[in-house]
Amino acid sequence: MTLKQKAYEICSRLENYYPDAKCSLVYEKPHELMIAGRLSAQCTDARVNIVTKVLFEKYKTVKDFAEADVKDIEEIIKPCGLYKTKAQSVVEMCRQLLLNFGGEIPKTIEELTTLSGIGRKTANLIMGDVHNLPAIVTDTHCIRICGRLGLTKNKEPKKVEDDLRKIIPPEKSSDFCHRLVIFGRDICKARGERCEACPLRELCKSHK
């Protein structure tokens, strides 16, 4: 079995195991996912979802955020940690969206990463979930699990992304990453992994 065949089989098994893959961040509008993605840095998605429920109720549009008082944003997002830096990023990215992109969410990684606070991880999340384009979101679950499975030998996010783009079917890539998050919380945990319940165990380099 080639590495590409192995990757395809892993995608297929995770599809069967978790058929309803979706982003764990709650949002309704494209810019809300961008903001939630920024807030998720060093913070759990569950906590972000609690905070954004209040945030998105108060600030409904890109223009609202661009004109917001940074101090007010800070108060709302404080539970997410790093709140001063994140609040500044949220306001600045929305100003940049209006100024440079007419308020529309860019459709390339290169353009997305020009926005304040948006790195490749969030940019890929937007590419997949907003624009329905191929995307590899290299969060901690993705890096850990793909390393254990033998799909990459790298730990640096950009290098892992490059490795996976070569072997994961593009049309499956975004949902594959969402499934890895669920799989990483459910079975292939950072500590206390449940190998006996794993649908991928005979394909897993670490299990062998």
C-alpha positions, 0 to 999 in steps of 0.5 A: 500500500502506497502512502497515498493509498493509505491516506485515502483508506484513512479518509474513508474509514473516518468518513464512515466513523464520523459521517457528520463532520463539521467545524466545532466553532459556531458561526453563521456569517463568514466573518464570524468564523474568521473572528472565532478562528482568531480567538481559538488560539491557545483556547478551547473551541468550547470556550470560544463558542461561549464568548462569541455567542455574546460577541456576535449578538452585539457586533453583527457586521464587519463594519460593526467590528471595524468601528468597535471600541477595542476595550469593549471587545477586550471585556467580552473576549477576556475568558479566551486569554491573550484578550488584548492582542486578540481584541486588537486583531479582531478590530484591525482585521475587519478594518482591513477587510473593508479597506482592502477587500470591500468587506468580502472574505478573500479567497486565497491563503495569501490574501487571508494571511495579510489580515491581522492575526490570521495565520495559515491554520485559520486561513485554511479553515476559511478556505474549506468552510467558507469557500468550499475549497481544498484546505488542510487545517494543521491544528494540534490534533492534525499534527499529532494524529498524522504523525502517529499514523505515519502520514508525516514525519514533521511537526511544524504546521506548514510542513505538515500541511505540505505533506498532507496536500500531497496525499489527501484527496483535495475534495476530502481535505477540509472534512478530513481535518474536522474529523481528526478533531473529533477523533483526537478528542474521542479516541486518539488523545494526546494522553490516554489514547484508546487504541482498542477502540480505534478504527485505524489501528491496523493502519497506524504506525504507532500502534504497530 
